[in-house]
């Protein structure tokens, strides 16, 4: 089951990365640049501190390992082909400030365990920009199919994780993705319930 989990998660994240690139390039979805930049920074640091904390292998936390490739490729795709609505706003910059503080904490203390746990908090904060945009605009520009794929990858990764930090990372991913999809659904339902004004 371990090998199945590693191959399945790796393949899913590769397919998701390609799908995001195509949909962003075709302007069919408009992901938040801030969210994917936060993901890239935090997931990179999460993997680094995980590997430094004990004798962990990158295959012991396959979701974290393949997520780094996935999220960085999406961030690049959004940066190159996303429209202006995907760019940073003041709220995004505030979140970026929090990320910076955790990076400074790690540089000063070199405490891999606490930094890794703080990074998991950052990975929750990373969802805030896209949630804020959905609440502010009343529109959902995210794909259920793609986020469903990410949720499936997180669940499959549970079959191969090793170590407490890897378990925390994977469970956090499952819960965060499921909650975001619920908010996406709520946003879509709220938009449908708003009556459309007829032009006279």
N, CA, C and O of each residue as an XYZ file, in Angstrom:
800
protein
N       0.820     -1.218      0.000
C       0.000      0.000      0.000
C       0.853      1.267      0.000
O       0.438      2.311     -0.503
N       2.062      1.155      0.579
C       2.930      2.326      0.642
C       3.349      2.775     -0.757
O       3.276      3.957     -1.092
N       3.786      1.811     -1.565
C       4.201      2.144     -2.935
C       3.023      2.662     -3.753
O       3.167      3.601     -4.535
N       1.869      2.049     -3.569
C       0.671      2.508     -4.275
C       0.382      3.959     -3.917
O       0.081      4.771     -4.792
N       0.474      4.286     -2.625
C       0.217      5.649     -2.159
C       1.200      6.634     -2.777
O       0.808      7.705     -3.240
N       2.489      6.262     -2.784
C       3.522      7.160     -3.321
C       3.295      7.432     -4.802
O       3.341      8.580     -5.244
N       3.048      6.365     -5.568
C       2.839      6.530     -7.013
C       1.540      7.267     -7.315
O       1.494      8.127     -8.194
N       0.481      6.925     -6.576
C      -0.829      7.543     -6.823
C      -0.808      9.035     -6.522
O      -1.315      9.835     -7.309
N      -0.225      9.413     -5.387
C      -0.151     10.825     -4.996
C       0.715     11.604     -5.978
O       0.372     12.723     -6.359
N       1.837     11.013     -6.387
C       2.737     11.676     -7.341
C       2.046     11.895     -8.675
O       2.146     12.976     -9.256
N       1.343     10.877     -9.166
C       0.639     10.982    -10.443
C      -0.492     11.996    -10.369
O      -0.687     12.789    -11.290
N      -1.236     11.969     -9.268
C      -2.346     12.917     -9.106
C      -1.843     14.360     -9.113
O      -2.421     15.217     -9.781
N      -0.776     14.625     -8.376
C      -0.255     15.995     -8.318
C       0.309     16.447     -9.665
O       0.223     17.626    -10.007
N       0.886     15.520    -10.428
C       1.361     15.860    -11.767
C       0.186     16.211    -12.681
O       0.235     17.195    -13.419
N      -0.863     15.399    -12.625
C      -2.062     15.664    -13.438
C      -2.698     16.993    -13.045
O      -3.134     17.758    -13.905
N      -2.750     17.263    -11.737
C      -3.338     18.516    -11.248
C      -2.524     19.721    -11.709
O      -3.091     20.745    -12.090
N      -1.202     19.604    -11.675
C      -0.339     20.711    -12.106
C      -0.582     21.032    -13.579
O      -0.696     22.200    -13.951
N      -0.660     20.001    -14.414
C      -0.904     20.197    -15.851
C      -2.295     20.783    -16.077
O      -2.468     21.685    -16.896
N      -3.287     20.267    -15.349
C      -4.661     20.754    -15.496
C      -4.781     22.221    -15.118
O      -5.444     22.996    -15.806
N      -4.126     22.600    -14.008
C      -4.144     24.003    -13.591
C      -3.519     24.892    -14.658
O      -4.054     25.953    -14.982
N      -2.392     24.459    -15.199
C      -1.727     25.254    -16.228
C      -2.658     25.493    -17.411
O      -2.788     26.623    -17.881
N      -3.305     24.435    -17.891
C      -4.189     24.541    -19.052
C      -5.374     25.461    -18.757
O      -5.697     26.333    -19.564
N      -6.017     25.272    -17.611
C      -7.210     26.062    -17.274
C      -6.870     27.527    -17.015
O      -7.638     28.418    -17.377
N      -5.722     27.776    -16.389
C      -5.301     29.165    -16.153
C      -4.948     29.834    -17.473
O      -5.322     30.981    -17.717
N      -4.230     29.116    -18.315
C      -3.840     29.658    -19.625
C      -5.074     29.982    -20.463
O      -5.092     30.977    -21.188
N      -6.103     29.145    -20.365
C      -7.333     29.366    -21.125
C      -8.283     30.346    -20.435
O      -9.365     30.632    -20.947
N      -7.874     30.862    -19.267
C      -8.662     31.814    -18.480
C     -10.011     31.234    -18.042
O     -10.994     31.965    -17.923
N     -10.053     29.921    -17.801
C     -11.289     29.295    -17.343
C     -11.407     29.337    -15.827
O     -12.508     29.232    -15.288
N     -10.296     29.486    -15.143
C     -10.291     29.673    -13.697
C      -9.350     30.822    -13.374
O      -8.446     31.135    -14.149
N      -9.575     31.462    -12.198
C      -8.743     32.589    -11.790
C      -8.282     32.405    -10.343
O      -8.792     33.073     -9.444
N      -7.332     31.516    -10.113
C      -6.858     31.277     -8.743
C      -6.157     32.513     -8.184
O      -5.652     33.357     -8.924
N      -6.144     32.592     -6.854
C      -5.476     33.698     -6.170
C      -3.968     33.490     -6.178
O      -3.477     32.475     -5.683
N      -3.236     34.441     -6.735
C      -1.769     34.354     -6.767
C      -1.203     34.289     -5.356
O      -0.288     33.514     -5.078
N      -1.758     35.114     -4.465
C      -1.250     35.160     -3.094
C      -1.314     33.786     -2.433
O      -0.359     33.361     -1.781
N      -2.435     33.096     -2.600
C      -2.587     31.797     -1.963
C      -1.516     30.818     -2.437
O      -0.928     30.097     -1.631
N      -1.266     30.796     -3.735
C      -0.311     29.828     -4.271
C       1.124     30.224     -3.965
O       1.984     29.351     -3.847
N       1.408     31.511     -3.832
C       2.741     31.937     -3.390
C       2.953     31.521     -1.937
O       4.019     31.018     -1.583
N       1.935     31.731     -1.094
C       2.028     31.306      0.303
C       2.242     29.800      0.377
O       3.087     29.325      1.136
N       1.482     29.057     -0.409
C       1.636     27.609     -0.434
C       3.067     27.209     -0.774
O       3.648     26.340     -0.125
N       3.628     27.849     -1.793
C       4.980     27.506     -2.233
C       6.003     27.757     -1.125
O       6.847     26.905     -0.846
N       5.923     28.926     -0.501
C       6.857     29.265      0.574
C       6.703     28.329      1.769
O       7.682     27.801      2.297
N       5.455     28.136      2.180
C       5.200     27.346      3.386
C       5.473     25.860      3.168
O       6.054     25.204      4.032
N       5.062     25.332      2.032
C       5.276     23.906      1.768
C       6.762     23.608      1.608
O       7.238     22.558      2.041
N       7.501     24.540      0.981
C       8.943     24.376      0.877
C       9.596     24.341      2.247
O      10.459     23.501      2.501
N       9.195     25.239      3.127
C       9.754     25.268      4.472
C       9.294     24.062      5.283
O      10.058     23.524      6.084
N       8.043     23.634      5.079
C       7.529     22.465      5.783
C       8.356     21.230      5.445
O       8.724     20.461      6.333
N       8.646     21.045      4.167
C       9.444     19.885      3.747
C      10.868     19.979      4.284
O      11.430     18.985      4.743
N      11.444     21.168      4.226
C      12.820     21.352      4.689
C      12.946     21.049      6.180
O      13.850     20.318      6.586
N      12.053     21.599      6.997
C      12.120     21.380      8.439
C      11.752     19.946      8.803
O      12.255     19.406      9.789
N      10.873     19.325      8.010
C      10.525     17.919      8.238
C      11.747     17.029      8.027
O      12.006     16.127      8.823
N      12.491     17.282      6.962
C      13.686     16.483      6.665
C      14.788     16.714      7.703
O      15.580     15.814      7.984
N      14.834     17.917      8.266
C      15.858     18.243      9.254
C      15.528     17.674     10.630
O      16.423     17.482     11.454
N      14.245     17.403     10.883
C      13.817     16.921     12.199
C      13.881     15.391     12.240
O      12.898     14.721     11.924
N      15.005     14.852     12.618
C      15.156     13.407     12.686
C      15.674     12.816     11.383
O      16.241     13.516     10.544
N      15.467     11.511     11.232
C      15.949     10.781     10.054
C      14.824     10.569      9.049
O      14.601      9.445      8.600
N      14.127     11.615      8.699
C      12.994     11.502      7.798
C      13.445     11.536      6.339
O      14.419     12.204      5.991
N      12.731     10.815      5.507
C      12.967     10.820      4.067
C      11.846     11.583      3.384
O      10.731     11.653      3.901
N      12.141     12.159      2.218
C      11.102     12.903      1.514
C       9.975     11.976      1.051
O       8.871     12.443      0.773
N      10.244     10.658      0.965
C       9.199      9.712      0.573
C       8.303      9.364      1.752
O       7.219      8.811      1.564
N       8.744      9.681      2.970
C       7.926      9.423      4.150
C       6.785     10.430      4.275
O       5.812     10.203      4.994
N       6.924     11.535      3.566
C       5.863     12.550      3.543
C       5.630     12.920      2.081
O       5.880     14.049      1.657
N       5.143     11.936      1.324
C       5.030     12.076     -0.124
C       4.129     13.240     -0.527
O       4.362     13.874     -1.556
N       3.099     13.526      0.278
C       2.213     14.637     -0.065
C       2.974     15.955     -0.029
O       2.843     16.774     -0.939
N       3.769     16.163      1.018
C       4.558     17.392      1.141
C       5.562     17.505     -0.007
O       5.748     18.579     -0.579
N       6.205     16.382     -0.336
C       7.219     16.379     -1.390
C       6.627     16.747     -2.751
O       7.146     17.626     -3.440
N       5.544     16.075     -3.135
C       4.943     16.337     -4.449
C       4.140     17.632     -4.464
O       3.978     18.256     -5.513
N       3.639     18.037     -3.294
C       2.920     19.321     -3.207
C       3.819     20.482     -3.597
O       3.364     21.445     -4.216
N       5.101     20.394     -3.234
C       6.018     21.495     -3.529
C       6.121     21.731     -5.034
O       6.080     22.871     -5.497
N       6.255     20.646     -5.789
C       6.273     20.769     -7.252
C       4.945     21.320     -7.763
O       4.918     22.211     -8.611
N       3.857     20.786     -7.244
C       2.522     21.168     -7.699
C       2.230     22.645     -7.463
O       1.872     23.366     -8.394
N       2.382     23.099     -6.216
C       1.989     24.470     -5.887
C       2.907     25.499     -6.534
O       2.450     26.571     -6.929
N       4.201     25.185     -6.649
C       5.110     26.141     -7.287
C       4.793     26.286     -8.774
O       4.901     27.379     -9.329
N       4.402     25.184     -9.418
C       4.041     25.262    -10.834
C       2.751     26.057    -11.026
O       2.617     26.794    -12.002
N       1.808     25.911    -10.103
C       0.564     26.688    -10.194
C       0.846     28.169     -9.955
O       0.303     29.024    -10.654
N       1.697     28.478     -8.967
C       2.049     29.874     -8.689
C       2.668     30.532     -9.916
O       2.348     31.676    -10.236
N       3.551     29.816    -10.603
C       4.179     30.346    -11.811
C       3.144     30.546    -12.911
O       3.182     31.545    -13.629
N       2.218     29.593    -13.046
C       1.169     29.700    -14.069
C       0.268     30.907    -13.815
O      -0.080     31.635    -14.745
N      -0.111     31.117    -12.546
C      -0.966     32.260    -12.205
C      -0.218     33.566    -12.450
O      -0.786     34.524    -12.973
N       1.055     33.600    -12.072
C       1.855     34.808    -12.257
C       1.978     35.172    -13.736
O       1.891     36.345    -14.101
N       2.178     34.173    -14.575
C       2.387     34.419    -16.001
C       1.088     34.663    -16.765
O       1.054     35.490    -17.676
N       0.023     33.954    -16.405
C      -1.181     33.995    -17.223
C      -2.444     34.456    -16.488
O      -3.497     34.604    -17.107
N      -2.348     34.683    -15.170
C      -3.525     35.127    -14.423
C      -3.867     36.576    -14.718
O      -3.014     37.349    -15.154
N      -5.138     36.946    -14.476
C      -5.532     38.339    -14.712
C      -5.304     39.172    -13.448
O      -4.818     38.657    -12.441
N      -5.652     40.445    -13.504
C      -5.350     41.358    -12.396
C      -6.067     40.991    -11.103
O      -5.590     41.309    -10.014
N      -7.219     40.319    -11.222
C      -7.966     39.969    -10.012
C      -7.241     38.933     -9.173
O      -7.609     38.706     -8.021
N      -6.212     38.297     -9.734
C      -5.465     37.282     -8.995
C      -4.288     37.872     -8.240
O      -3.618     37.153     -7.498
N      -4.017     39.163     -8.407
C      -2.818     39.759     -7.815
C      -2.994     40.045     -6.322
O      -4.081     39.881     -5.767
N      -1.903     40.474     -5.690
C      -1.914     40.743     -4.255
C      -2.719     42.003     -3.933
O      -2.655     42.995     -4.659
N      -3.478     41.950     -2.835
C      -4.121     43.145     -2.299
C      -3.596     43.357     -0.872
O      -2.674     42.661     -0.446
N      -4.170     44.300     -0.141
C      -3.661     44.607      1.204
C      -3.796     43.424      2.151
O      -2.902     43.162      2.956
N      -4.900     42.716      2.058
C      -5.107     41.556      2.915
C      -4.036     40.502      2.642
O      -3.505     39.891      3.570
N      -3.726     40.296      1.369
C      -2.705     39.333      0.985
C      -1.343     39.724      1.545
O      -0.583     38.875      2.010
N      -1.046     41.017      1.495
C       0.242     41.499      2.011
C       0.339     41.301      3.521
O       1.415     41.018      4.046
N      -0.793     41.452      4.221
C      -0.828     41.199      5.662
C      -0.480     39.739      5.943
O       0.314     39.440      6.835
N      -1.086     38.832      5.171
C      -0.795     37.409      5.331
C       0.666     37.110      5.020
O       1.295     36.279      5.674
N       1.193     37.796      4.018
C       2.595     37.609      3.653
C       3.510     38.033      4.800
O       4.565     37.437      5.016
N       3.093     39.074      5.535
C       3.857     39.532      6.691
C       3.952     38.455      7.761
O       4.992     38.295      8.400
N       2.853     37.712      7.955
C       2.852     36.620      8.938
C       3.821     35.523      8.509
O       4.563     34.978      9.326
N       3.802     35.213      7.225
C       4.727     34.211      6.686
C       6.168     34.640      6.940
O       7.003     33.827      7.337
N       6.454     35.908      6.711
C       7.805     36.436      6.892
C       8.263     36.314      8.343
O       9.426     36.006      8.601
N       7.363     36.551      9.288
C       7.706     36.450     10.708
C       8.117     35.026     11.077
O       9.053     34.828     11.851
N       7.420     34.041     10.526
C       7.762     32.648     10.828
C       9.124     32.288     10.225
O       9.911     31.567     10.838
N       9.391     32.796      9.024
C      10.698     32.556      8.397
C      11.808     33.149      9.269
O      12.845     32.518      9.475
N      11.587     34.369      9.782
C      12.580     35.018     10.647
C      12.778     34.199     11.921
O      13.905     34.031     12.389
N      11.670     33.688     12.483
C      11.748     32.856     13.689
C      12.647     31.654     13.446
O      13.487     31.320     14.281
N      12.469     31.001     12.293
C      13.294     29.825     11.996
C      14.761     30.210     11.812
O      15.650     29.504     12.289
N      15.020     31.325     11.124
C      16.398     31.760     10.895
C      17.109     32.055     12.205
O      18.307     31.802     12.337
N      16.377     32.589     13.173
C      16.970     32.958     14.458
C      17.145     31.740     15.355
O      18.209     31.554     15.944
N      16.104     30.902     15.466
C      16.127     29.792     16.426
C      16.656     28.482     15.857
O      17.201     27.658     16.592
N      16.497     28.287     14.544
C      16.854     27.011     13.910
C      16.112     25.835     14.562
O      16.595     24.703     14.549
N      14.944     26.117     15.128
C      14.129     25.067     15.749
C      13.209     24.482     14.678
O      12.195     25.079     14.318
N      13.582     23.303     14.175
C      12.863     22.714     13.053
C      11.459     22.237     13.441
O      10.517     22.374     12.661
N      11.326     21.680     14.643
C      10.034     21.138     15.072
C       8.986     22.229     15.210
O       7.912     22.144     14.613
N       9.299     23.270     16.008
C       8.331     24.348     16.226
C       8.057     25.091     14.929
O       6.916     25.467     14.659
N       9.095     25.306     14.120
C       8.919     25.990     12.839
C       7.987     25.200     11.932
O       7.130     25.778     11.263
N       8.152     23.875     11.907
C       7.285     23.043     11.078
C       5.829     23.163     11.517
O       4.926     23.235     10.684
N       5.609     23.184     12.826
C       4.239     23.324     13.333
C       3.670     24.699     13.001
O       2.493     24.821     12.662
N       4.507     25.735     13.098
C       4.065     27.080     12.722
C       3.742     27.148     11.231
O       2.820     27.853     10.819
N       4.498     26.417     10.436
C       4.260     26.391      8.996
C       2.892     25.784      8.690
O       2.219     26.200      7.747
N       2.488     24.805      9.486
C       1.155     24.225      9.270
C       0.076     25.283      9.489
O      -0.951     25.288      8.809
N       0.324     26.184     10.451
C      -0.603     27.298     10.670
C      -0.595     28.225      9.460
O      -1.643     28.725      9.049
N       0.595     28.456      8.887
C       0.701     29.292      7.685
C      -0.082     28.669      6.540
O      -0.729     29.371      5.763
N      -0.017     27.341      6.441
C      -0.715     26.658      5.353
C      -2.226     26.760      5.500
O      -2.958     26.619      4.519
N      -2.697     27.005      6.717
C      -4.121     27.311      6.915
C      -4.381     28.764      6.523
O      -5.362     29.065      5.844
N      -3.490     29.667      6.960
C      -3.607     31.087      6.615
C      -3.568     31.279      5.099
O      -4.183     32.206      4.570
N      -2.841     30.397      4.400
C      -2.703     30.516      2.944
C      -4.040     30.437      2.223
O      -4.172     30.922      1.099
N      -5.033     29.826      2.866
C      -6.366     29.753      2.259
C      -7.138     31.063      2.399
O      -8.105     31.291      1.672
N      -6.722     31.922      3.321
C      -7.475     33.141      3.610
C      -7.649     34.070      2.411
O      -8.746     34.593      2.214
N      -6.596     34.298      1.589
C      -6.792     35.207      0.456
C      -7.901     34.780     -0.498
O      -8.701     35.608     -0.933
N      -7.953     33.481     -0.828
C      -8.992     33.036     -1.761
C     -10.364     33.056     -1.096
O     -11.367     33.350     -1.747
N     -10.413     32.744      0.205
C     -11.686     32.813      0.924
C     -12.144     34.257      1.027
O     -13.324     34.558      0.844
N     -11.192     35.161      1.324
C     -11.512     36.582      1.405
C     -12.055     37.101      0.084
O     -13.001     37.888      0.058
N     -11.448     36.654     -1.020
C     -11.910     37.104     -2.332
C     -13.306     36.575     -2.638
O     -14.128     37.287     -3.214
N     -13.576     35.328     -2.255
C     -14.909     34.766     -2.482
C     -15.962     35.512     -1.663
O     -17.051     35.802     -2.159
N     -15.635     35.819     -0.414
C     -16.586     36.528      0.438
C     -16.792     37.962     -0.040
O     -17.897     38.500      0.033
N     -15.712     38.573     -0.530
C     -15.778     39.969     -0.959
C     -16.521     40.139     -2.284
O     -17.301     41.077     -2.451
N     -16.275     39.226     -3.220
C     -16.887     39.353     -4.552
C     -18.166     38.539     -4.706
O     -18.972     38.789     -5.602
N     -18.342     37.558     -3.815
C     -19.510     36.690     -3.939
C     -19.399     35.716     -5.094
O     -20.400     35.144     -5.526
N     -18.184     35.521     -5.600
C     -17.977     34.623     -6.733
C     -16.889     33.599     -6.421
O     -15.913     33.888     -5.728
N     -17.088     32.404     -6.949
C     -16.119     31.326     -6.784
C     -15.413     31.085     -8.112
O     -16.050     30.724     -9.101
N     -14.095     31.285     -8.135
C     -13.320     31.086     -9.361
C     -12.453     29.824     -9.269
O     -11.514     29.649    -10.046
N     -12.777     28.952     -8.313
C     -12.013     27.730     -8.131
C     -12.744     26.540     -8.746
O     -13.959     26.578     -8.939
N     -11.999     25.496     -9.049
C     -12.538     24.298     -9.695
C     -12.781     23.183     -8.675
O     -11.870     22.797     -7.942
N     -14.010     22.672     -8.633
C     -14.327     21.552     -7.741
C     -13.528     20.308     -8.129
O     -13.062     19.568     -7.263
N     -13.375     20.085     -9.423
C     -12.657     18.902     -9.897
C     -11.208     18.919     -9.434
O     -10.687     17.904     -8.970
N     -10.552     20.081     -9.561
C      -9.152     20.183     -9.170
C      -8.972     20.078     -7.655
O      -8.082     19.371     -7.181
N      -9.808     20.774     -6.904
C      -9.701     20.694     -5.443
C     -10.112     19.317     -4.944
O      -9.596     18.835     -3.936
N     -11.049     18.682     -5.660
C     -11.407     17.308     -5.316
C     -10.225     16.377     -5.531
O     -10.009     15.449     -4.752
N      -9.454     16.629     -6.598
C      -8.244     15.849     -6.845
C      -7.224     16.039     -5.744
O      -6.557     15.085     -5.343
N      -7.095     17.269     -5.246
C      -6.161     17.542     -4.156
C      -6.610     16.848     -2.875
O      -5.790     16.346     -2.106
N      -7.927     16.825     -2.657
C      -8.457     16.138     -1.474
C      -8.180     14.637     -1.566
O      -7.801     14.008     -0.578
N      -8.370     14.069     -2.758
C      -8.101     12.644     -2.957
C      -6.625     12.337     -2.737
O      -6.286     11.331     -2.115
N      -5.744     13.201     -3.246
C      -4.304     12.998     -3.063
C      -3.941     13.009     -1.577
O      -3.104     12.225     -1.129
N      -4.575     13.902     -0.822
C      -4.300     13.989      0.619
C      -4.751     12.725      1.346
O      -4.056     12.227      2.232
N      -5.915     12.213      0.964
C      -6.435     10.994      1.594
C      -5.540      9.802      1.259
O      -5.221      9.000      2.137
N      -5.137      9.684      0.002
C      -4.265      8.575     -0.406
C      -2.901      8.643      0.276
O      -2.285      7.614      0.556
N      -2.436      9.865      0.540
C      -1.132     10.035      1.190
C      -1.130      9.473      2.608
O      -0.071      9.146      3.145
N      -2.312      9.359      3.217
C      -2.397      8.816      4.577
C      -1.903      7.377      4.637
O      -1.548      6.886      5.709
N      -1.877      6.697      3.492
C      -1.462      5.292      3.459
C       0.050      5.113      3.559
O       0.530      4.007      3.806
N       0.807      6.207      3.365
C       2.271      6.060      3.354
C       3.014      7.013      4.284
O       4.243      6.967      4.344
N       2.309      7.871      5.007
C       3.007      8.849      5.850
C       3.725      8.165      7.004
O       3.259      7.160      7.541
N       4.877      8.736      7.377
C       5.646      8.227      8.504
C       6.099      9.396      9.359
O       6.674     10.359      8.852
N       5.842      9.311     10.649
C       6.255     10.370     11.566
C       5.116     11.313     11.898
O       4.216     11.536     11.088
N       5.169     11.858     13.094
C       4.105     12.741     13.562
C       3.910     13.973     12.706
O       2.773     14.362     12.438
N       5.005     14.602     12.265
C       4.892     15.818     11.465
C       4.233     15.538     10.108
O       3.460     16.354      9.604
N       4.546     14.385      9.531
C       3.938     14.019      8.252
C       2.445     13.780      8.411
O       1.650     14.152      7.548
N       2.073     13.159      9.519
C       0.648     12.914      9.798
C      -0.088     14.238      9.974
O      -1.180     14.426      9.439
N       0.524     15.158     10.733
C      -0.091     16.478     10.951
C      -0.262     17.204      9.625
O      -1.311     17.794      9.366
N       0.775     17.161      8.778
C       0.713     17.827      7.471
C      -0.440     17.276      6.642
O      -1.207     18.035      6.051
N      -0.558     15.960      6.602
C      -1.562     15.329      5.749
C      -2.976     15.559      6.274
O      -3.884     15.852      5.496
N      -3.169     15.429      7.583
C      -4.500     15.665      8.164
C      -4.902     17.115      7.975
O      -6.055     17.409      7.658
N      -3.947     18.030      8.169
C      -4.227     19.451      7.939
C      -4.660     19.696      6.503
O      -5.570     20.486      6.251
N      -4.013     19.022      5.563
C      -4.360     19.180      4.153
C      -5.772     18.680      3.870
O      -6.525     19.327      3.143
N      -6.134     17.535      4.440
C      -7.469     16.966      4.235
C      -8.540     17.912      4.768
O      -9.510     18.215      4.073
N      -8.362     18.375      6.000
C      -9.369     19.242      6.632
C      -9.469     20.582      5.909
O     -10.571     21.056      5.631
N      -8.324     21.195      5.603
C      -8.326     22.512      4.952
C      -8.972     22.452      3.574
O      -9.765     23.324      3.219
N      -8.637     21.429      2.799
C      -9.195     21.301      1.453
C     -10.694     21.059      1.506
O     -11.450     21.646      0.732
N     -11.127     20.193      2.423
C     -12.554     19.911      2.558
C     -13.333     21.168      2.960
O     -14.416     21.427      2.437
N     -12.774     21.944      3.893
C     -13.441     23.173      4.330
C     -13.512     24.201      3.199
O     -14.529     24.874      3.034
N     -12.426     24.321      2.417
C     -12.444     25.262      1.303
C     -13.507     24.870      0.280
O     -14.212     25.731     -0.247
N     -13.623     23.582      0.001
C     -14.629     23.135     -0.952
C     -16.044     23.420     -0.434
O     -16.950     23.721     -1.210
N     -16.218     23.320      0.883
C     -17.513     23.640      1.479
C     -17.820     25.134      1.313
O     -18.957     25.508      1.027
N     -16.807     25.979      1.494
C     -16.987     27.425      1.313
C     -17.248     27.754     -0.153
O     -18.047     28.638     -0.461
N     -16.577     27.046     -1.052
C     -16.833     27.220     -2.487
C     -18.298     26.923     -2.802
O     -18.954     27.664     -3.533
N     -18.793     25.827     -2.238
C     -20.192     25.434     -2.468
C     -21.144     26.469     -1.890
O     -22.140     26.824     -2.520
N     -20.836     26.957     -0.681
C     -21.661     27.974     -0.039
C     -21.710     29.246     -0.891
O     -22.769     29.852     -1.053
N     -20.553     29.644     -1.435
C     -20.473     30.843     -2.277
C     -21.337     30.690     -3.526
O     -22.061     31.609     -3.909
N     -21.253     29.516     -4.156
C     -22.050     29.267     -5.359
C     -23.542     29.275     -5.053
O     -24.330     29.828     -5.820
N     -23.936     28.667     -3.938
C     -25.348     28.626     -3.557
C     -25.862     30.022     -3.223
O     -26.986     30.378     -3.576
N     -25.028     30.814     -2.537
C     -25.422     32.182     -2.180
C     -25.602     33.038     -3.426
O     -26.514     33.861     -3.499
N     -24.719     32.836     -4.410
C     -24.829     33.600     -5.653
C     -26.113     33.250     -6.402
O     -26.761     34.124     -6.977
N     -26.477     31.962     -6.391
C     -27.698     31.530     -7.080
C     -28.953     32.061     -6.403
O     -29.976     32.290     -7.049
N     -28.858     32.257     -5.072
C     -30.032     32.713     -4.320
C     -30.294     34.196     -4.464
O     -31.387     34.669     -4.150
N     -29.285     34.950     -4.944
C     -29.446     36.400     -5.134
C     -30.255     36.655     -6.399
O     -29.834     36.244     -7.481
N     -31.415     37.327     -6.295
C     -32.222     37.581     -7.497
C     -31.528     38.494     -8.495
O     -30.916     39.491     -8.111
N     -31.624     38.159     -9.758
C     -31.027     38.964    -10.806
C     -31.975     40.102    -11.164
O     -33.149     39.882    -11.461
N     -31.437     41.338    -11.130
C     -32.270     42.489    -11.448
C     -32.538     42.560    -12.945
O     -31.618     42.493    -13.760
N     -33.799     42.695    -13.287
C     -34.172     42.784    -14.684
C     -34.035     44.211    -15.184
O     -34.401     45.166    -14.500
N     -33.496     44.335    -16.402
C     -33.352     45.645    -16.989
C     -34.703     46.124    -17.513
O     -35.459     45.365    -18.120
N     -34.983     47.389    -17.264
C     -36.265     47.953    -17.717
C     -36.165     48.390    -19.173
O     -37.140     48.890    -19.736
